[in-house]
């Protein structure tokens, strides 16, 4: 099952004619995870063809307005549209208080179930959202005094592919026994032989990983989230000739983002959170590619497809009798 990463807004602090305030969607099986919700995110969701009703969880990195001021309006719209399905909000410390201050967006007063996960002010983070198929992990970033989180969306590892021909050769009859082997259970053939899953399943299949690391200096938390990510979206607010300004404001340069991607073993890098001083972001892309060739400036509303089939190991080999 493919996963699409869709940058909705990639501007830093203020929108421009070409770039909008921070938001990024991850769509999988028709369901949406939304990361940050700057002003105008509702419009960007519509332009991307993403339904508000499909949003399962919203993750806010920090409480600077360009990352969260669109959230009250989005929740109010969900209310007006008579949403019934639950939604999870993963918020930094103080996030619930911000929503309580806005009439019509207080989670406890909304007509649909809202599960609020407020990060520990001490910075104790980890898995903040889980389903049967994915895990979202949070780590603390370094954005001056603001408590800021980055996120990593990882598909769970799936069992290896089932080899029916191999199973038949071992005497396994078609039917329920095939299903038990695919579910990891041994079976006994009609002649009394035990066939174990390892004999008919290929190697485990790793899932795809996407990381969202924005509004931060290069830091250990960001590198951990980026570790072997198939796609890393990273703060690249400035070019390297403004490295001092980036450090002063708690941001990264394009070169620093590329260095994080290279050191973390990421596959692809999207440069985001770009300062309005760069109406043409080509110099940022060139700077990043000099360090990490698979870097590019994030294109808003483009679907960056992650296909787990591209990561699958070779098919099952000789029988494993263990």
LINPE-V542411 format. One record per residue. N is the residue number from 1. RES is the residue in one small letter. BURIAL is b if it has 24 or more other ideal C-beta (glycine too) atoms within 12 Angstrom, else e. D_LAST is the distance of its C-alpha to the last C-alpha in whole Angstrom. Layout:
N;RES;BURIAL;D_LAST
N;RES;BURIAL;D_LAST
This chain:
1;x;e;31
2;x;e;33
3;x;b;35
4;x;b;38
5;x;b;40
6;x;b;44
7;x;b;46
8;x;b;49
9;x;b;51
10;x;b;51
11;x;b;54
12;x;b;55
13;x;b;57
14;x;e;60
15;x;b;59
16;x;e;61
17;x;e;62
18;x;e;58
19;x;b;56
20;x;b;55
21;x;b;54
22;x;b;51
23;x;b;48
24;x;b;45
25;x;b;43
26;x;b;39
27;x;b;39
28;x;b;36
29;x;e;36
30;x;e;39
31;x;b;39
32;x;b;41
33;x;b;40
34;x;b;44
35;x;b;44
36;x;b;47
37;x;b;50
38;x;b;53
39;x;b;57
40;x;b;57
41;x;b;53
42;x;b;54
43;x;b;56
44;x;b;53
45;x;b;50
46;x;e;53
47;x;e;53
48;x;b;49
49;x;e;49
50;x;b;47
51;x;e;48
52;x;b;49
53;x;e;47
54;x;b;44
55;x;b;44
56;x;b;41
57;x;b;42
58;x;b;44
59;x;b;43
60;x;b;46
61;x;b;46
62;x;b;49
63;x;b;53
64;x;b;55
65;x;e;57
66;x;b;55
67;x;b;52
68;x;b;53
69;x;b;56
70;x;b;55
71;x;b;53
72;x;b;56
73;x;b;57
74;x;b;54
75;x;b;53
76;x;b;57
77;x;b;56
78;x;b;53
79;x;b;55
80;x;e;58
81;x;e;55
82;x;e;55
83;x;b;51
84;x;e;49
85;x;e;45
86;x;e;44
87;x;b;44
88;x;b;43
89;x;b;45
90;x;b;43
91;x;b;46
92;x;b;47
93;x;b;49
94;x;e;53
95;x;b;51
96;x;b;52
97;x;e;55
98;x;b;56
99;x;b;55
100;x;e;57
101;x;e;60
102;x;b;60
103;x;e;62
104;x;e;60
105;x;b;56
106;x;e;56
107;x;b;52
108;x;e;53
109;x;e;56
110;x;b;54
111;x;e;54
112;x;b;50
113;x;e;47
114;x;b;47
115;x;e;44
116;x;b;45
117;x;b;43
118;x;b;45
119;x;b;44
120;x;e;45
121;x;e;48
122;x;e;46
123;x;e;43
124;x;e;40
125;x;b;38
126;x;e;35
127;x;e;33
128;x;b;36
129;x;b;35
130;x;e;32
131;x;e;31
132;x;e;28
133;x;e;28
134;x;b;29
135;x;b;30
136;x;b;34
137;x;b;34
138;x;b;37
139;x;b;39
140;x;b;42
141;x;b;44
142;x;b;47
143;x;b;50
144;x;e;53
145;x;e;54
146;x;b;52
147;x;b;49
148;x;b;47
149;x;b;43
150;x;b;41
151;x;b;38
152;x;b;35
153;x;b;33
154;x;b;30
155;x;b;28
156;x;e;24
157;x;e;21
158;x;b;20
159;x;b;17
160;x;b;16
161;x;b;18
162;x;b;17
163;x;b;17
164;x;e;19
165;x;e;20
166;x;b;16
167;x;b;16
168;x;e;19
169;x;e;18
170;x;b;15
171;x;e;17
172;x;b;17
173;x;e;21
174;x;e;23
175;x;e;24
176;x;e;22
177;x;b;19
178;x;b;19
179;x;e;20
180;x;e;17
181;x;b;14
182;x;e;17
183;x;e;17
184;x;e;14
185;x;e;13
186;x;e;11
187;x;b;14
188;x;e;15
189;x;e;17
190;x;e;20
191;x;e;19
192;x;e;17
193;x;e;14
194;x;e;11
195;x;b;10
196;x;b;8
197;x;b;10
198;x;b;8
199;x;b;8
200;x;b;12
201;x;b;13
202;x;b;14
203;x;e;14
204;x;e;16
205;x;b;20
206;x;e;22
207;x;b;25
208;x;b;29
209;x;b;31
210;x;b;35
211;x;b;37
212;x;b;40
213;x;b;42
214;x;b;46
215;x;b;49
216;x;b;48
217;x;b;48
218;x;b;45
219;x;b;43
220;x;e;40
221;x;b;39
222;x;b;40
223;x;b;37
224;x;b;35
225;x;b;35
226;x;b;35
227;x;b;32
228;x;b;30
229;x;b;32
230;x;b;33
231;x;b;36
232;x;b;38
233;x;b;42
234;x;b;44
235;x;b;47
236;x;b;49
237;x;b;53
238;x;b;55
239;x;b;55
240;x;b;54
241;x;e;58
242;x;b;58
243;x;b;55
244;x;e;58
245;x;e;58
246;x;b;55
247;x;e;54
248;x;e;57
249;x;b;56
250;x;b;53
251;x;b;51
252;x;b;50
253;x;b;51
254;x;b;49
255;x;b;48
256;x;b;47
257;x;b;45
258;x;b;43
259;x;b;43
260;x;b;41
261;x;b;39
262;x;b;38
263;x;b;37
264;x;b;35
265;x;e;33
266;x;b;34
267;x;b;34
268;x;b;38
269;x;b;41
270;x;b;43
271;x;b;47
272;x;b;48
273;x;b;51
274;x;b;53
275;x;b;57
276;x;e;60
277;x;e;61
278;x;b;59
279;x;e;60
280;x;e;59
281;x;b;55
282;x;e;55
283;x;b;55
284;x;b;53
285;x;b;50
286;x;e;51
287;x;b;51
288;x;b;47
289;x;b;46
290;x;e;48
291;x;b;45
292;x;b;42
293;x;e;43
294;x;e;41
295;x;b;43
296;x;b;46
297;x;b;48
298;x;b;47
299;x;b;49
300;x;b;50
301;x;b;49
302;x;e;47
303;x;b;43
304;x;b;40
305;x;e;37
306;x;b;34
307;x;e;31
308;x;b;28
309;x;e;27
310;x;e;28
311;x;e;25
312;x;e;22
313;x;e;20
314;x;e;19
315;x;e;18
316;x;b;14
317;x;e;14
318;x;e;12
319;x;e;9
320;x;e;6
321;x;e;4
322;x;e;0
